[in-house]
Amino acid sequence: MDSGHLPNSPENLMKRMRHALPPQPFLLLMLLLMLALLLPLSPPALAADDYPTNKGELIGPHKRLGTDAGGFTLKGNTDTTPHCAGKNSVLSVIARTSEKTIVRFVSAKAPGSAFEACAALDKHVTENAAYEIKNADFDTLALKDTGVAFGALIVPFKFRMGDDKKISSSTTIAPYIGVRWYRLQGFGVEFMPVVSAGLALVPVTDQTTRNTETKAAFSLATGITLSSRTNTDFSAGLLVGKDFLSKSDRQADPSVNKLWISIWLGVSR
């Protein structure tokens, strides 16, 4: 009897195992998530603090008002009548003293008619003018970060596209520029589309000798990050990028010329 017709033949067992296994894309996704949770986010030789950043800074970054607000007086003006700013006005803090915060409005919106404190005064802020507001009043404003952000981006590992589907566990830190999305900041999180570029250390495995050497490369990536507004150690994101190495390195290990994906979720310390 042909062994292929036996219910417990090796051929039939292999067929049942193949049907029982999850599809390949699902397995790859689960593997990426496991690596994202298990791999450390901070490399031993370089820290994200070594790069300048404007995240978390009070002076400089743009901030958007979540509600109508009052209490702004023109700086250096004898008229001390409070001025009002409408919801979605964008301001930038230019200085802060022991008593007052000095701001400049990048975008000024008119307050709603329901804001009685402003309706009676009929004094609205204008763009590019400097205003003062008491620190106690400023600290109670409903502000959301907006505008451009920059800093260091940690890439814990890279899953390279292509037939070999190679995973590189080397950690890379590179400077980034992103646009802050303010709409979810009320929930304590911030999504930010970013572009990152810089030097990376890439393991190159010679296909003939099977020896692996770490080579310097120029790395370019884009994607989206998720951060917590209450815990700066939390980090998550999804990046798609490409490493650019020398011709000899690409010939020795063709996989390094492939696009890569990185997904991470964890705590960076």
Secondary structure in CASP SS format (residue, H / E / C, confidence):
PFRMAT SS
TARGET T0000
AUTHOR 0000-0000-0000
METHOD secondary structure of the structure
MODEL  1
M C 1.00
D C 1.00
S H 1.00
G H 1.00
H H 1.00
L C 1.00
P C 1.00
N C 1.00
S C 1.00
P H 1.00
E H 1.00
N H 1.00
L H 1.00
M H 1.00
K H 1.00
R H 1.00
M H 1.00
R H 1.00
H H 1.00
A H 1.00
L C 1.00
P C 1.00
P C 1.00
Q H 1.00
P H 1.00
F H 1.00
L H 1.00
L H 1.00
L H 1.00
M H 1.00
L H 1.00
L H 1.00
L H 1.00
M H 1.00
L H 1.00
A H 1.00
L H 1.00
L H 1.00
L C 1.00
P C 1.00
L C 1.00
S C 1.00
P C 1.00
P C 1.00
A C 1.00
L C 1.00
A C 1.00
A H 1.00
D H 1.00
D H 1.00
Y C 1.00
P C 1.00
T C 1.00
N C 1.00
K C 1.00
G C 1.00
E C 1.00
L C 1.00
I E 1.00
G C 1.00
P C 1.00
H E 1.00
K E 1.00
R E 1.00
L E 1.00
G C 1.00
T C 1.00
D C 1.00
A E 1.00
G E 1.00
G E 1.00
F E 1.00
T E 1.00
L E 1.00
K C 1.00
G C 1.00
N C 1.00
T C 1.00
D C 1.00
T C 1.00
T C 1.00
P C 1.00
H E 1.00
C E 1.00
A E 1.00
G C 1.00
K C 1.00
N C 1.00
S C 1.00
V E 1.00
L E 1.00
S E 1.00
V E 1.00
I E 1.00
A E 1.00
R E 1.00
T C 1.00
S C 1.00
E C 1.00
K E 1.00
T E 1.00
I E 1.00
V E 1.00
R E 1.00
F E 1.00
V E 1.00
S E 1.00
A C 1.00
K C 1.00
A C 1.00
P C 1.00
G C 1.00
S C 1.00
A C 1.00
F C 1.00
E H 1.00
A H 1.00
C H 1.00
A H 1.00
A C 1.00
L C 1.00
D C 1.00
K C 1.00
H E 1.00
V C 1.00
T C 1.00
E C 1.00
N C 1.00
A C 1.00
A E 1.00
Y E 1.00
E E 1.00
I E 1.00
K E 1.00
N H 1.00
A H 1.00
D H 1.00
F H 1.00
D C 1.00
T C 1.00
L C 1.00
A C 1.00
L E 1.00
K E 1.00
D E 1.00
T E 1.00
G E 1.00
V E 1.00
A E 1.00
F E 1.00
G E 1.00
A E 1.00
L E 1.00
I E 1.00
V E 1.00
P C 1.00
F C 1.00
K E 1.00
F E 1.00
R E 1.00
M C 1.00
G C 1.00
D C 1.00
D C 1.00
K C 1.00
K C 1.00
I E 1.00
S E 1.00
S C 1.00
S C 1.00
T C 1.00
T E 1.00
I E 1.00
A E 1.00
P E 1.00
Y E 1.00
I E 1.00
G E 1.00
V E 1.00
R E 1.00
W C 1.00
Y C 1.00
R C 1.00
L C 1.00
Q H 1.00
G H 1.00
F H 1.00
G C 1.00
V E 1.00
E E 1.00
F E 1.00
M E 1.00
P E 1.00
V E 1.00
V E 1.00
S E 1.00
A E 1.00
G E 1.00
L E 1.00
A E 1.00
L E 1.00
V E 1.00
P E 1.00
V E 1.00
T E 1.00
D C 1.00
Q C 1.00
T C 1.00
T C 1.00
R C 1.00
N C 1.00
T E 1.00
E E 1.00
T E 1.00
K E 1.00
A E 1.00
A E 1.00
F E 1.00
S E 1.00
L E 1.00
A E 1.00
T E 1.00
G E 1.00
I E 1.00
T E 1.00
L E 1.00
S E 1.00
S E 1.00
R C 1.00
T C 1.00
N C 1.00
T C 1.00
D C 1.00
F E 1.00
S E 1.00
A E 1.00
G E 1.00
L E 1.00
L E 1.00
V E 1.00
G E 1.00
K E 1.00
D E 1.00
F E 1.00
L C 1.00
S C 1.00
K H 1.00
S H 1.00
D H 1.00
R H 1.00
Q H 1.00
A H 1.00
D C 1.00
P H 1.00
S H 1.00
V H 1.00
N H 1.00
K C 1.00
L C 1.00
W E 1.00
I E 1.00
S E 1.00
I E 1.00
W E 1.00
L E 1.00
G E 1.00
V E 1.00
S C 1.00
R C 1.00
END
